[in-house]
């Protein structure tokens, strides 16, 4: 059974073993490094996941693979609370794939967490434009856009005396 199939069936440990075997056969297998990182992240082993994603990048992946690896790195770093690194990786993802919906949403989240609401709004607006271009896609970006707009309005209101 293939590693991808094992992972899709919930056998993460079996998938890990298969990916490790693939790497024994070809240490430069970018997708195996990336997939091993995905497995480690799924197991909550984010530091290991990051190491595997970085190893995948070291092997000079094609742009389509690099885009996904950068997104995965951003997600792992965001989960580790490393907002600067996460932002850097999401920006790399968007540079390679300007239409990457979830990278724009994650960038918006990071900007919002950092108190940069105007920048967050721009990220969510970009994500909403991507969604609008693909009817039937989830309208996740509009929810984030509405939330940041409400927070901006609240912040702009003068404080009322109690």
NORBEL-V93219 format. One record per residue. N is the residue number from 1. RES is the residue in one small letter. NEAR is the number of other ideal C-beta (glycine too) atoms within 10 Angstrom. Layout:
BEGIN
<<N;RES;NEAR> <N;RES;NEAR>>
END
This chain:
BEGIN
<<1;x;10> <2;x;10> <3;x;22> <4;x;13> <5;x;12> <6;x;19> <7;x;20> <8;x;10> <9;x;11> <10;x;10> <11;x;15> <12;x;14> <13;x;12> <14;x;16> <15;x;24> <16;x;20> <17;x;13> <18;x;22> <19;x;26> <20;x;13> <21;x;11> <22;x;18> <23;x;17> <24;x;10> <25;x;8> <26;x;10> <27;x;11> <28;x;13> <29;x;17> <30;x;20> <31;x;18> <32;x;24> <33;x;26> <34;x;25> <35;x;23> <36;x;26> <37;x;26> <38;x;22> <39;x;25> <40;x;22> <41;x;19> <42;x;14> <43;x;13> <44;x;9> <45;x;16> <46;x;19> <47;x;9> <48;x;16> <49;x;26> <50;x;22> <51;x;16> <52;x;25> <53;x;28> <54;x;13> <55;x;19> <56;x;26> <57;x;18> <58;x;11> <59;x;17> <60;x;10> <61;x;19> <62;x;9> <63;x;10> <64;x;10> <65;x;18> <66;x;20> <67;x;20> <68;x;21> <69;x;28> <70;x;25> <71;x;22> <72;x;22> <73;x;27> <74;x;27> <75;x;22> <76;x;26> <77;x;23> <78;x;20> <79;x;14> <80;x;14> <81;x;9> <82;x;17> <83;x;15> <84;x;10> <85;x;16> <86;x;22> <87;x;18> <88;x;15> <89;x;26> <90;x;28> <91;x;14> <92;x;19> <93;x;26> <94;x;21> <95;x;14> <96;x;18> <97;x;17> <98;x;12> <99;x;13> <100;x;21> <101;x;20> <102;x;16> <103;x;28> <104;x;26> <105;x;24> <106;x;23> <107;x;25> <108;x;27> <109;x;19> <110;x;21> <111;x;21> <112;x;19> <113;x;11> <114;x;13> <115;x;10> <116;x;14> <117;x;17> <118;x;9> <119;x;16> <120;x;25> <121;x;19> <122;x;16> <123;x;26> <124;x;27> <125;x;17> <126;x;20> <127;x;25> <128;x;21> <129;x;13> <130;x;19> <131;x;19> <132;x;12> <133;x;10> <134;x;10> <135;x;6> <136;x;6> <137;x;12> <138;x;10> <139;x;11> <140;x;15> <141;x;24> <142;x;15> <143;x;13> <144;x;21> <145;x;20> <146;x;12> <147;x;14> <148;x;23> <149;x;13> <150;x;10> <151;x;15> <152;x;13> <153;x;9> <154;x;8> <155;x;9> <156;x;8> <157;x;7> <158;x;5> <159;x;5> <160;x;5> <161;x;4> <162;x;3>>
END
